[in-house]
Amino acid sequence: MTWNEDNWLLRVRNLTKIYGDPNDNTLALTGPAFNSNICPETDSIVACADISFDLYPGEVLGIVGESGSGKSTVVKMLYFDLEKTGGAAWLTPYQDGGVNILEESNQRKRYIRNNLMGMVYQNPRDGLNFGFSSGGNIAEKLIMSGNMHVGKIRERSSDLLNKTEVPIQRMDDRPGTFSGGMQQRVQISKAIANNPPLLFLDEVTTGLDVSVQAKVLDLIRELQNDLGIAMIVVSHEYSQLLVSSLL
């Protein structure tokens, strides 16, 4: 696929996250050249630094690295789970891409999360409310974006569970009664409930059996092909990187 340079969906520039109290030398004294992400002057920890990229509509971007390399930190900052230390990001469906979403108010960030983004976490407990039913979790996402019609919400929940191959008769069951693979399917259903143009997937197959991993990967590939959602996919192992299954 060929992309127009001006047709980007998400633009990220110099995204940085540092824990602690950095000084002006922190970035210069850390990194591959020093084989350390701990600043020798302040003991602050650089989780990631100067991350820049453009993501285009329908594109799949893979971020691969060992545990602790900061890859999950990148998507969590873009999804507003973590505050940035520095950098900027723009999303074209929001204010025509003219506003740095990382500097918006918490209220506006909630709007962006609920309407323009989806997240599938490594641990389903981070993305699902285990006190709600599987259908209730999807309903929560729909309600947060302003959908209040109970009948339409239940119909949409049923359609999504069917699409992700979760038995409809289990729509009123809580995720805690499901297997790990099925929990991820419910989480995917919730993440795509509002047809977001952008989906984050953070180590979604880690901890699952190999056969279950393959089924979840197949599902994600099918959804990407059918819906054309742009995705940022995080993995700690290149051989399991979802991009190889999605392209």
KEBA-276897 format. One record per residue (C-alpha): residue in three letters; residue number from 1; x, y, z. Coordinates in pm, 1 decimal. Example, Ala and Ser with C-alpha at 12.3 -4.5 7.8 and 13.67 -1.06 7.14 Angstrom:
<sites>
SITE  code  pos        xx        yy        zz
SITE   ALA    1    1230.0    -450.0     780.0
SITE   SER    2    1367.0    -106.0     714.0
</sites>
This chain:
<sites>
SITE  code  pos        xx        yy        zz
SITE   MET    1       0.0       0.0       0.0
SITE   THR    2     120.0     352.3     -83.2
SITE   TRP    3      41.1     635.0     156.8
SITE   ASN    4      17.0    1004.3      85.7
SITE   GLU    5     261.6    1183.6     314.2
SITE   ASP    6      -7.8    1436.4     404.0
SITE   ASN    7    -274.1    1173.8     476.0
SITE   TRP    8    -147.4    1061.0     816.3
SITE   LEU    9    -387.1     951.6    1090.1
SITE   LEU   10    -156.6     985.3    1392.4
SITE   ARG   11     159.6    1194.4    1408.0
SITE   VAL   12     395.9    1159.4    1704.1
SITE   ARG   13     703.7    1372.8    1765.4
SITE   ASN   14     972.6    1340.1    2033.7
SITE   LEU   15     753.2    1147.3    2277.6
SITE   THR   16     944.5    1102.7    2602.7
SITE   LYS   17     872.7     955.5    2945.1
SITE   ILE   18    1112.1     996.8    3237.6
SITE   TYR   19    1043.9     883.6    3592.3
SITE   GLY   20    1195.2    1093.8    3869.4
SITE   ASP   21    1342.2    1443.0    3844.1
SITE   PRO   22    1554.9    1472.4    3528.9
SITE   ASN   23    1793.0    1755.3    3458.4
SITE   ASP   24    1920.5    1902.6    3132.0
SITE   ASN   25    2179.5    1622.6    3099.0
SITE   THR   26    1951.3    1323.2    3160.8
SITE   LEU   27    1887.7    1228.5    2797.5
SITE   ALA   28    2246.3    1301.7    2696.1
SITE   LEU   29    2382.6    1070.1    2969.0
SITE   THR   30    2152.5     773.4    2902.8
SITE   GLY   31    2076.8     541.7    2615.2
SITE   PRO   32    2258.7     274.3    2410.9
SITE   ALA   33    2593.3     456.7    2421.8
SITE   PHE   34    2589.0     431.4    2802.0
SITE   ASN   35    2408.9      94.2    2821.4
SITE   SER   36    2181.9     245.2    3083.6
SITE   ASN   37    1853.8     428.8    3110.7
SITE   ILE   38    1934.6     562.7    3459.0
SITE   CYS   39    2072.9     915.6    3474.8
SITE   PRO   40    2400.1     913.9    3676.5
SITE   GLU   41    2337.2    1267.8    3798.7
SITE   THR   42    1973.7    1243.8    3911.5
SITE   ASP   43    1893.7     869.4    3923.7
SITE   SER   44    1587.9     944.8    3709.7
SITE   ILE   45    1482.4     662.5    3477.5
SITE   VAL   46    1426.0     716.2    3106.0
SITE   ALA   47    1143.7     483.3    2997.4
SITE   CYS   48    1150.4     606.7    2636.3
SITE   ALA   49    1293.6     909.6    2461.4
SITE   ASP   50    1235.2    1108.9    2142.9
SITE   ILE   51     989.3     865.1    1983.6
SITE   SER   52     864.8     998.3    1648.3
SITE   PHE   53     653.9     835.1    1375.8
SITE   ASP   54     356.8     880.7    1144.4
SITE   LEU   55      76.3     624.6    1130.0
SITE   TYR   56    -154.3     616.4     827.2
SITE   PRO   57    -520.1     509.9     798.7
SITE   GLY   58    -549.1     131.1     793.5
SITE   GLU   59    -177.1      83.5     861.6
SITE   VAL   60     -35.8    -158.1    1119.8
SITE   LEU   61     273.3     -41.8    1311.2
SITE   GLY   62     467.2    -289.2    1524.1
SITE   ILE   63     674.0    -192.2    1829.2
SITE   VAL   64     903.1    -473.3    1939.7
SITE   GLY   65    1149.7    -487.7    2226.3
SITE   GLU   66    1252.1    -674.0    2537.1
SITE   SER   67    1067.0    -637.1    2865.8
SITE   GLY   68    1134.3    -299.3    3021.2
SITE   SER   69    1233.9    -133.3    2694.7
SITE   GLY   70     948.6     119.4    2714.3
SITE   LYS   71     732.0      -5.7    2429.4
SITE   SER   72     414.9     -30.6    2638.3
SITE   THR   73     489.6     312.3    2783.6
SITE   VAL   74     456.8     461.1    2434.7
SITE   VAL   75     102.8     334.5    2375.8
SITE   LYS   76      -5.7     411.4    2731.8
SITE   MET   77      98.7     773.6    2688.1
SITE   LEU   78     -88.8     794.8    2358.4
SITE   TYR   79    -396.6     642.7    2524.0
SITE   PHE   80    -358.9     885.1    2817.2
SITE   ASP   81    -296.7     616.2    3078.6
SITE   LEU   82      37.7     785.2    3151.1
SITE   GLU   83     140.5    1149.8    3140.7
SITE   LYS   84     418.4    1238.7    2900.2
SITE   THR   85     740.0    1408.2    3006.7
SITE   GLY   86     782.1    1563.7    2663.9
SITE   GLY   87     667.3    1542.2    2305.5
SITE   ALA   88     349.6    1590.5    2106.4
SITE   ALA   89      86.8    1389.4    1916.0
SITE   TRP   90    -182.8    1483.8    1667.7
SITE   LEU   91    -482.4    1278.5    1549.9
SITE   THR   92    -649.6    1387.1    1226.4
SITE   PRO   93   -1009.1    1291.8    1326.0
SITE   TYR   94    -970.1    1530.5    1621.6
SITE   GLN   95    -974.3    1900.3    1533.6
SITE   ASP   96    -845.2    1810.7    1185.9
SITE   GLY   97    -511.5    1713.8    1336.8
SITE   GLY   98    -439.7    2071.1    1441.1
SITE   VAL   99    -426.0    2021.1    1818.6
SITE   ASN  100    -166.1    1840.1    2029.8
SITE   ILE  101    -387.4    1580.3    2198.4
SITE   LEU  102    -134.2    1527.9    2479.0
SITE   GLU  103    -190.6    1885.8    2595.4
SITE   GLU  104    -569.4    1868.3    2599.9
SITE   SER  105    -779.8    1879.8    2917.1
SITE   ASN  106    -878.7    1558.1    3090.2
SITE   GLN  107   -1233.1    1605.1    2964.7
SITE   ARG  108   -1119.4    1627.9    2602.8
SITE   LYS  109    -885.7    1332.6    2649.5
SITE   ARG  110   -1180.3    1124.1    2770.5
SITE   TYR  111   -1370.9    1221.7    2458.2
SITE   ILE  112   -1079.2    1113.5    2236.9
SITE   ARG  113   -1040.7     780.8    2420.6
SITE   ASN  114   -1410.4     701.6    2411.9
SITE   ASN  115   -1472.4     796.4    2050.4
SITE   LEU  116   -1150.6     778.6    1849.2
SITE   MET  117    -932.7     512.4    2015.2
SITE   GLY  118    -947.2     159.3    2147.7
SITE   MET  119    -705.4     -29.6    2370.3
SITE   VAL  120    -654.0    -401.4    2426.2
SITE   TYR  121    -429.6    -462.6    2726.5
SITE   GLN  122    -204.7    -758.8    2801.5
SITE   ASN  123    -400.6    -826.9    3119.6
SITE   PRO  124    -777.4    -830.9    3053.3
SITE   ARG  125    -834.8    -698.1    3404.3
SITE   ASP  126    -683.8    -367.2    3291.6
SITE   GLY  127    -935.5    -333.3    3009.8
SITE   LEU  128   -1246.7    -502.9    3147.4
SITE   ASN  129   -1465.3    -446.4    3450.3
SITE   PHE  130   -1498.8    -793.6    3600.7
SITE   GLY  131   -1802.3    -677.6    3796.8
SITE   PHE  132   -1993.7    -626.3    3470.4
SITE   SER  133   -2114.4    -886.1    3223.6
SITE   SER  134   -1937.5    -920.9    2889.3
SITE   GLY  135   -2220.0    -727.7    2724.6
SITE   GLY  136   -2209.7    -474.0    3005.8
SITE   ASN  137   -1843.5    -403.4    2936.6
SITE   ILE  138   -1924.9    -319.4    2575.9
SITE   ALA  139   -2222.2    -112.0    2691.5
SITE   GLU  140   -1990.7      86.9    2919.3
SITE   LYS  141   -1780.0     195.1    2620.3
SITE   LEU  142   -2089.8     284.6    2418.7
SITE   ILE  143   -2246.0     483.4    2703.2
SITE   MET  144   -1923.1     676.5    2762.3
SITE   SER  145   -1943.3     800.5    2405.2
SITE   GLY  146   -2302.7     914.6    2447.7
SITE   ASN  147   -2506.2     615.4    2327.2
SITE   MET  148   -2803.5     577.0    2563.2
SITE   HIS  149   -3056.9     363.0    2375.4
SITE   VAL  150   -3070.1      35.6    2568.5
SITE   GLY  151   -3201.9    -169.3    2278.7
SITE   LYS  152   -2939.3     -42.7    2035.9
SITE   ILE  153   -2664.1     -91.2    2292.8
SITE   ARG  154   -2763.6    -452.4    2350.2
SITE   GLU  155   -2792.1    -512.4    1975.7
SITE   ARG  156   -2445.9    -365.3    1917.3
SITE   SER  157   -2300.7    -572.4    2201.8
SITE   SER  158   -2451.7    -888.2    2056.6
SITE   ASP  159   -2315.6    -808.9    1709.5
SITE   LEU  160   -1964.2    -746.9    1842.9
SITE   LEU  161   -1954.4   -1061.9    2054.2
SITE   ASN  162   -2070.1   -1260.1    1753.1
SITE   LYS  163   -1801.2   -1097.7    1538.0
SITE   THR  164   -1532.0   -1189.6    1791.5
SITE   GLU  165   -1670.5   -1543.1    1830.3
SITE   VAL  166   -1792.6   -1510.9    2187.8
SITE   PRO  167   -2112.9   -1718.9    2228.4
SITE   ILE  168   -2410.7   -1482.4    2239.6
SITE   GLN  169   -2571.9   -1690.0    2514.3
SITE   ARG  170   -2283.6   -1581.6    2737.4
SITE   MET  171   -2341.3   -1209.7    2686.8
SITE   ASP  172   -2475.8   -1177.0    3041.3
SITE   ASP  173   -2191.2   -1377.2    3198.2
SITE   ARG  174   -1905.4   -1197.9    3371.8
SITE   PRO  175   -1553.2   -1213.5    3221.3
SITE   GLY  176   -1422.2   -1391.2    3530.8
SITE   THR  177   -1605.7   -1704.7    3416.7
SITE   PHE  178   -1430.8   -1699.0    3076.5
SITE   SER  179   -1098.1   -1843.0    2961.6
SITE   GLY  180    -806.0   -1606.5    2901.4
SITE   GLY  181    -853.1   -1620.6    2525.3
SITE   MET  182   -1224.7   -1543.1    2552.2
SITE   GLN  183   -1152.4   -1255.8    2791.8
SITE   GLN  184    -928.1   -1105.1    2525.1
SITE   ARG  185   -1206.2   -1145.1    2269.4
SITE   VAL  186   -1445.4    -955.1    2494.9
SITE   GLN  187   -1180.4    -688.7    2546.5
SITE   ILE  188   -1137.4    -656.4    2168.9
SITE   SER  189   -1515.5    -623.8    2130.5
SITE   LYS  190   -1517.9    -342.8    2384.0
SITE   ALA  191   -1222.0    -168.1    2221.6
SITE   ILE  192   -1385.5    -154.6    1877.7
SITE   ALA  193   -1738.4     -79.8    2002.0
SITE   ASN  194   -1741.0     275.2    1861.9
SITE   ASN  195   -1559.3     193.3    1537.7
SITE   PRO  196   -1246.4     385.5    1634.3
SITE   PRO  197    -997.9     470.4    1358.5
SITE   LEU  198    -708.9     374.3    1589.5
SITE   LEU  199    -655.2      62.1    1800.9
SITE   PHE  200    -369.1     -11.7    2042.5
SITE   LEU  201    -278.1    -374.3    2117.8
SITE   ASP  202     -36.3    -419.7    2407.5
SITE   GLU  203     109.1    -772.6    2428.9
SITE   VAL  204    -237.2    -919.2    2378.9
SITE   THR  205    -123.8   -1281.6    2339.8
SITE   THR  206     128.0   -1294.1    2625.9
SITE   GLY  207      37.3   -1565.8    2873.0
SITE   LEU  208    -201.6   -1746.6    2638.3
SITE   ASP  209    -149.6   -2099.4    2509.7
SITE   VAL  210       2.8   -2117.8    2162.1
SITE   SER  211    -317.8   -2247.6    2005.8
SITE   VAL  212    -518.4   -1967.7    2169.6
SITE   GLN  213    -260.7   -1712.1    2057.2
SITE   ALA  214    -311.3   -1819.8    1696.9
SITE   LYS  215    -689.0   -1782.6    1724.4
SITE   VAL  216    -661.7   -1434.0    1876.1
SITE   LEU  217    -414.5   -1330.0    1605.2
SITE   ASP  218    -644.3   -1461.9    1334.2
SITE   LEU  219    -932.7   -1265.7    1482.9
SITE   ILE  220    -731.8    -942.7    1491.9
SITE   ARG  221    -618.7    -992.9    1134.0
SITE   GLU  222    -976.6   -1047.4    1019.7
SITE   LEU  223   -1098.4    -737.6    1202.8
SITE   GLN  224    -822.0    -526.4    1055.7
SITE   ASN  225    -900.8    -647.8     704.8
SITE   ASP  226   -1276.0    -603.1     748.7
SITE   LEU  227   -1278.8    -270.8     934.3
SITE   GLY  228    -956.9    -109.2     812.4
SITE   ILE  229    -860.7       5.1    1162.1
SITE   ALA  230    -509.6     145.8    1200.5
SITE   MET  231    -323.9     -43.3    1471.6
SITE   ILE  232     -18.1      -2.4    1689.7
SITE   VAL  233      89.2    -347.2    1804.8
SITE   VAL  234     331.3    -405.9    2093.0
SITE   SER  235     523.8    -732.2    2136.3
SITE   HIS  236     829.6    -839.7    2332.7
SITE   GLU  237     931.4   -1110.5    2087.1
SITE   TYR  238     990.1   -1050.1    1718.0
SITE   SER  239     887.9   -1402.1    1620.9
SITE   GLN  240     545.3   -1343.4    1775.7
SITE   LEU  241     502.2    -987.7    1652.6
SITE   LEU  242     143.5    -950.6    1539.1
SITE   VAL  243     242.2    -750.1    1235.6
SITE   SER  244     365.9   -1067.5    1069.1
SITE   SER  245      13.8   -1205.8    1100.6
SITE   LEU  246    -165.1    -889.3    1001.3
SITE   LEU  247       5.8    -785.0     679.6
</sites>
